[in-house]
Amino acid sequence: AGIYRDTLSTSAGCDSFIVLTVTLNPTPTTPISRSICQGQSYLFNGVNRTTSGTYLDTLINSVGCDSLITLNLTVNQKSFKTIDATICQGQSYFFNGFNRTTAGSYLDTLLNASNCDSIITLNLTVNAKSFTTINQGICQGQTYSFNGATLSSSGTYFDTLQNTNGCDSIITLNLTINQKTFGTINKSICQGSSFFFNDANLTNAGTYLDTLVNSKNCDSVVTLNLSISNY
């Protein structure tokens, strides 16, 4: 840049002074920093850019000179997260705006710190309740301990515990009270004879008792009325 002079001759043979003023316009450089998400693109210099890097383009500015544009492009990645959750039958797990009650894989898409997709996968397991039935018989006068109580009456009773999966284990007790049975034997023997009863040979008149076990494994009380006949 500067002022330059030259002297020529005109057609009439006289001096012709020429003054040249030269101005150098600067070449501007414009940096652009842009971020996109994985799977997106950025149009620059006629090309859709999808990879992080530095890209150049040259345009013409208002004074007809080169205008250099530098693009610093960053491609931010998506993020992924997996949640493994377990619930019991009858419970629910809130995910993506819904109360989930069925086992399966569910997806939700949020925004991560880079404003790109954060894809969350929920693997939901639903453990079942367990059921057990106890059919129990006891004898009249006995008791049965269940769910912290001492039971002595026939009926159906319930208790809820936890199974190995931490879910309800429902126990049903069907309790039956089996009755004692009673039998009477009226026997007459001759004087000098004997009657075998309750592991003994009886020779005297009287009432004797023996306790056996009936078909329900309860007491069967047998009463013997023994008489001695002189005839």
GISULQUI-V894445 format. One record per residue. N is the residue number from 1. RES is the residue in one small letter. PHI is phi in whole degrees, 0 to 359 (none if undefined). D_LAST is the distance of its C-alpha to the last C-alpha in whole Angstrom. Layout:
# GISULQUI-V894445
((N | RES | PHI | D_LAST) (N | RES | PHI | D_LAST))
This chain:
# GISULQUI-V894445
((1 | a | none | 165) (2 | g | 158 | 169) (3 | i | 246 | 172) (4 | y | 237 | 174) (5 | r | 237 | 178) (6 | d | 214 | 180) (7 | t | 238 | 184) (8 | l | 243 | 185) (9 | s | 245 | 188) (10 | t | 281 | 189) (11 | s | 293 | 191) (12 | a | 266 | 194) (13 | g | 85 | 193) (14 | c | 257 | 192) (15 | d | 292 | 189) (16 | s | 234 | 186) (17 | f | 269 | 183) (18 | i | 243 | 179) (19 | v | 247 | 177) (20 | l | 251 | 173) (21 | t | 256 | 170) (22 | v | 255 | 167) (23 | t | 245 | 164) (24 | l | 262 | 161) (25 | n | 279 | 157) (26 | p | 291 | 154) (27 | t | 266 | 152) (28 | p | 285 | 148) (29 | t | 240 | 145) (30 | t | 248 | 142) (31 | p | 273 | 139) (32 | i | 234 | 135) (33 | s | 248 | 132) (34 | r | 227 | 129) (35 | s | 235 | 125) (36 | i | 231 | 123) (37 | c | 261 | 120) (38 | q | 309 | 118) (39 | g | 97 | 119) (40 | q | 264 | 122) (41 | s | 220 | 125) (42 | y | 229 | 129) (43 | l | 281 | 132) (44 | f | 211 | 135) (45 | n | 55 | 138) (46 | g | 79 | 137) (47 | v | 233 | 134) (48 | n | 280 | 130) (49 | r | 273 | 129) (50 | t | 234 | 125) (51 | t | 239 | 126) (52 | s | 301 | 127) (53 | g | 163 | 130) (54 | t | 248 | 134) (55 | y | 234 | 136) (56 | l | 241 | 140) (57 | d | 215 | 141) (58 | t | 240 | 145) (59 | l | 243 | 147) (60 | i | 249 | 150) (61 | n | 273 | 150) (62 | s | 291 | 153) (63 | v | 255 | 156) (64 | g | 82 | 155) (65 | c | 255 | 154) (66 | d | 294 | 151) (67 | s | 239 | 148) (68 | l | 270 | 145) (69 | i | 245 | 141) (70 | t | 247 | 139) (71 | l | 255 | 135) (72 | n | 259 | 132) (73 | l | 256 | 129) (74 | t | 243 | 126) (75 | v | 256 | 123) (76 | n | 275 | 120) (77 | q | 277 | 116) (78 | k | 291 | 113) (79 | s | 241 | 110) (80 | f | 229 | 107) (81 | k | 218 | 103) (82 | t | 241 | 100) (83 | i | 245 | 97) (84 | d | 256 | 93) (85 | a | 234 | 91) (86 | t | 229 | 87) (87 | i | 231 | 85) (88 | c | 262 | 81) (89 | q | 308 | 80) (90 | g | 96 | 81) (91 | q | 266 | 84) (92 | s | 221 | 88) (93 | y | 232 | 91) (94 | f | 279 | 94) (95 | f | 207 | 97) (96 | n | 55 | 100) (97 | g | 83 | 99) (98 | f | 228 | 96) (99 | n | 273 | 92) (100 | r | 275 | 91) (101 | t | 235 | 87) (102 | t | 243 | 88) (103 | a | 297 | 88) (104 | g | 159 | 91) (105 | s | 251 | 95) (106 | y | 233 | 97) (107 | l | 240 | 101) (108 | d | 217 | 103) (109 | t | 239 | 107) (110 | l | 244 | 109) (111 | l | 246 | 112) (112 | n | 272 | 112) (113 | a | 295 | 115) (114 | s | 265 | 118) (115 | n | 63 | 117) (116 | c | 251 | 116) (117 | d | 298 | 112) (118 | s | 243 | 109) (119 | i | 265 | 106) (120 | i | 250 | 103) (121 | t | 249 | 100) (122 | l | 256 | 96) (123 | n | 259 | 94) (124 | l | 256 | 91) (125 | t | 247 | 87) (126 | v | 248 | 84) (127 | n | 273 | 81) (128 | a | 278 | 78) (129 | k | 291 | 75) (130 | s | 242 | 71) (131 | f | 231 | 68) (132 | t | 227 | 65) (133 | t | 244 | 61) (134 | i | 246 | 58) (135 | n | 258 | 55) (136 | q | 235 | 52) (137 | g | 244 | 49) (138 | i | 232 | 47) (139 | c | 268 | 44) (140 | q | 309 | 43) (141 | g | 96 | 44) (142 | q | 267 | 47) (143 | t | 228 | 50) (144 | y | 225 | 53) (145 | s | 270 | 57) (146 | f | 206 | 59) (147 | n | 54 | 63) (148 | g | 78 | 63) (149 | a | 237 | 60) (150 | t | 259 | 56) (151 | l | 260 | 54) (152 | s | 224 | 51) (153 | s | 238 | 51) (154 | s | 297 | 51) (155 | g | 160 | 55) (156 | t | 249 | 58) (157 | y | 232 | 60) (158 | f | 233 | 64) (159 | d | 216 | 66) (160 | t | 238 | 69) (161 | l | 244 | 70) (162 | q | 244 | 73) (163 | n | 273 | 73) (164 | t | 294 | 76) (165 | n | 268 | 79) (166 | g | 78 | 78) (167 | c | 253 | 77) (168 | d | 297 | 74) (169 | s | 242 | 71) (170 | i | 265 | 68) (171 | i | 251 | 65) (172 | t | 249 | 62) (173 | l | 252 | 59) (174 | n | 259 | 56) (175 | l | 259 | 53) (176 | t | 241 | 49) (177 | i | 263 | 47) (178 | n | 272 | 43) (179 | q | 276 | 40) (180 | k | 293 | 37) (181 | t | 243 | 34) (182 | f | 229 | 31) (183 | g | 225 | 27) (184 | t | 236 | 24) (185 | i | 243 | 20) (186 | n | 255 | 17) (187 | k | 232 | 14) (188 | s | 238 | 11) (189 | i | 236 | 10) (190 | c | 277 | 7) (191 | q | 302 | 8) (192 | g | 95 | 11) (193 | s | 266 | 12) (194 | s | 222 | 15) (195 | f | 228 | 17) (196 | f | 277 | 20) (197 | f | 207 | 22) (198 | n | 56 | 26) (199 | d | 66 | 27) (200 | a | 221 | 24) (201 | n | 269 | 20) (202 | l | 267 | 18) (203 | t | 235 | 15) (204 | n | 248 | 15) (205 | a | 295 | 15) (206 | g | 160 | 18) (207 | t | 250 | 21) (208 | y | 233 | 23) (209 | l | 239 | 26) (210 | d | 218 | 28) (211 | t | 243 | 31) (212 | l | 247 | 33) (213 | v | 241 | 36) (214 | n | 273 | 36) (215 | s | 293 | 39) (216 | k | 263 | 41) (217 | n | 65 | 41) (218 | c | 249 | 39) (219 | d | 297 | 36) (220 | s | 240 | 33) (221 | v | 268 | 30) (222 | v | 251 | 27) (223 | t | 250 | 24) (224 | l | 254 | 21) (225 | n | 257 | 18) (226 | l | 258 | 15) (227 | s | 237 | 12) (228 | i | 250 | 9) (229 | s | 258 | 5) (230 | n | 270 | 4) (231 | y | 247 | 0))
